[in-house]
Structures are given as structure tokens and as C-alpha cells.
Amino acid sequence: MAIEIAKLRSETPGVAHRIHLNNAGAGLMPQPVLDAMVGHLTREAEIGGYEAAGEAAPQLDGVYDSVARLLGADRDEIALAENATVAWQLAFYAIAFQPGDRILTARAEYAANYVAFLQVAKRTGAVIEIVPDDGDGVLDPEALERMIDGRVKLIAITWVPTNGGLRNPAAAVGRIARRHGVTYLLDACQAVGQMPTRVDELGCDVLAATGRKFLRGPRGTGFLYVRRELMRSLEPPMLDHFAAPWVAPDRYELRPDARRFETWENNYAARLGLGRAVDYALEVGLDVIEARCRDLSARLRDGLRAVSGVRVYDLGRDPAAIVTFSVENRGADGVKAKLALSGINVSVSNPSSTLLDAEARKLPSLVRASPHYYNTEDEIDHLVSVMSTLR
Ligand SMILES: Cc1ncc(COP(=O)(O)O)c(C=O)c1O
């Protein structure tokens, strides 16, 4: 299926105002997402919040089906959350670690996850170990397999790290985890919406992701997948009467589905926006989205590499649509500000967001440009041409 850029852009109000190359920060919401949210907020104001939720009950229920379709999962394996971090934490902190348990992770692990590893290591005596990379900076599955023994309690990696284009071999890791019966927690935050994300192919037990990035949903949305068999043995670290109805004065009963990781009160407009964003991505097609992201980011990398004084830091043989670079004698914040003056949105990725990788590679603060399928070749070229005038 060919991608209809003009149509997709006509459904994206933001492209009239900015060259938006900050999709790894937050993608531009398409109009149907906006309509779903504004429509619901309007109904909340008109008839009341509870009443509007009642009226939209079928659509709200359908959000679980949409996320399940995106992931190739069952709807009872999906929980909705306010962001990926909370989704990830709820599953991670439900795992009962013992002294000496090993947590295997990757060098470019995201700060939020790593801080949680550190806290759990401090509390329980579990240990954190980094799986070595191959020569291209990609997690080495063979090295991972050699590390597995009876003390490995968890493999937890980020598929597409927050910067650097790297795409870790999530499915190869899943095959190893399955073979050895080790629980596998995958952070798919920067992958979802950018590439097909099927839990059966990935072989993960738990997957956490956000709505606002490449999925183009609203801010403050995320979701969690937990494989049914694991879910039934995981009690969330915090519970309320939605996750676990209070059935007798001295007893609660955990919900049988993944919604045991949710709480009672929610932002229903945001949930409807998330559901619409997922449907929209599925309508465009994740295969075509991935191919277009690959083309645009390759064009951007090639363009930037040709600009004198610009250094691209991306890793891997098949990098994702996150392009990170520095400019000689210019700070990343200054470059971002300069690009903003030309109407171009990018972000800055600081070393503390992937500290182990940053220290190993001596990374400075980097400019992060993240194109998406609705961007045009002209927009990419414009960024490159502004960079050529910088020095
Ligand atoms: C790799 C990765 N994981 C997790 C997160 C956290 O997502 P959220 O901000 O939705 O909690 C981010 C956010 O940038 C990320 O880049």
C-alpha cells in the first residue's frame, strides 16, 4: 500500500505551523484524534463527566480492542496507563526479587527504568548486569544467551532507545527468554507506532509503551501488555478497589485481567484519543510507516553527515527514525533554538537519559531529530540546509 502523504498531511493540523521533527518527543496528533478528545470533553461539559463516560462506554471499551489489535494480544492482557513509565513500573515492581537474582539489561537502557533497577537492587539484593553489544553497538544475543543461568530473574531491555537510532534485536532476545523460561520485559516506547509491534513475534511477557510519540496519540497516555499466564501470578505493587474489588471486610479479589494494573479514575478524553491514534496507525499500516520512517531518517542522516562540523552518533546497521547529532562549537540547546527560529521542532537528548551509553561513548548533549511518515523530503532537506548555514 502506498502512503498518501498529501492526505495524511491534510489530516494533521500541526504541519501548517511547524516542521515537526520531534516525533520521539511527541508526534503531531491527527485531526481524528483531536476530534475524539475534544468531542468527549465537550460532552463532559454538556452533560457531566460520569454521564459522558456512560454515553461513550462502547468506544472506551473498544480502546482495549484497538491496543490488543496493535500488539496482536488479547484484550484481557491490556491495561491502560497515564504514561509508559507507570505502565512499566507497575509490572516491574510486581516481580518478587530475592538477593542474588540477576536483572539483565542493555547499555542504552532508559533512565527511568535503570533508576527502578537501582532501587530494587538496593532493596532486595538483586544485581543488575549489562549485556555486551556487538561491534555496532547493538545488544549481542549470543552474549545474552551465554549469561543466562538459574539466577536470571528478568531480562528487561529497551527496543529503540531514547536517542541514537539504535534498534535492539527485541525478537531475538524474546526467543532466548522463551527458550530459558526467563521473564522478558520490553520497553517499546519509541518503537510503537513506528514499526510493527507484535508480541507473539517479540516473545515478550510484558511490554510497556506510550501514546504520545510515534503513535501520535495525546500526552498522558500509555499502555501495558502482560502475557496472560504471567499476569495471573503478578500482584501489582499498589491496588485500589477497581484493580481488586473489596469483597469482604477482610478481603479483596484481584481482577482476573490486566486491568488489575489500573485504578478507578481516568482521563477518558485522553483514552479515546489514544484509541483513535492506534486505529489511525493501523489504518495507515505499520509496515508502510516503518518503510517511510526508514527512508526519511536515512535521508536525514546522509544529509547531516555531509555538513561540515556535524557529527551523527547513531548506532546499528538498521537504525530507527531517531537521529542524534552534535555541531562543532555549538551546544545542542543553541542548535535547537536556532532551528526553532526556522520553524523546525527538534529536541535535546542529555547524557543522563542513557547514562551508561553516554559514559561509554563520551556523549555530549545531542540534538535529536525524529521524523515520521507524514514529514516530507523537503522538510528533511530544509533542516539539513539550515544546519549548513550554521557555521
Ligand atoms: C525509551 C523510553 N522509555 C520510556 C520512556 C518513558 O515514556 P513516558 O514519558 O510515556 O513515561 C521514554 C520517554 O522518552 C523513552 O524514550
The ligand as an SDF file (V2000), in Angstrom:
LIG
                    3D

 16 16  0  0  0  0  0  0  0  0999 V2000
   12.9450    4.5170   25.7280 C   0  0  0  0  0  0  0  0  0  0  0  0
   11.9260    5.2030   26.5720 C   0  0  0  0  0  0  0  0  0  0  0  0
   11.2900    4.5030   27.5020 N   0  0  0  0  0  0  0  0  0  0  0  0
   10.3560    5.0560   28.2990 C   0  0  0  0  0  0  0  0  0  0  0  0
   10.0350    6.3910   28.1760 C   0  0  0  0  0  0  0  0  0  0  0  0
    9.0260    6.9690   29.1040 C   0  0  0  0  0  0  0  0  0  0  0  0
    7.8000    7.2070   28.4910 O   0  0  0  0  0  0  0  0  0  0  0  0
    6.7320    8.1170   29.2130 P   0  0  0  0  0  0  0  0  0  0  0  0
    7.2700    9.5010   29.1670 O   0  0  0  0  0  0  0  0  0  0  0  0
    5.4520    7.9440   28.4490 O   0  0  0  0  0  0  0  0  0  0  0  0
    6.5840    7.6430   30.6100 O   0  0  0  0  0  0  0  0  0  0  0  0
   10.6780    7.1700   27.2220 C   0  0  0  0  0  0  0  0  0  0  0  0
   10.3490    8.5950   27.0760 C   0  0  0  0  0  0  0  0  0  0  0  0
   11.0180    9.3630   26.4500 O   0  0  0  0  0  0  0  0  0  0  0  0
   11.6520    6.5490   26.3960 C   0  0  0  0  0  0  0  0  0  0  0  0
   12.3300    7.2460   25.4780 O   0  0  0  0  0  0  0  0  0  0  0  0
  1  2  1  0
  2  3  1  0
  2 15  2  0
  3  4  2  0
  4  5  1  0
  5  6  1  0
  5 12  2  0
  6  7  1  0
  7  8  1  0
  8  9  2  0
  8 10  1  0
  8 11  1  0
 12 13  1  0
 12 15  1  0
 13 14  2  0
 15 16  1  0
M  END
$$$$
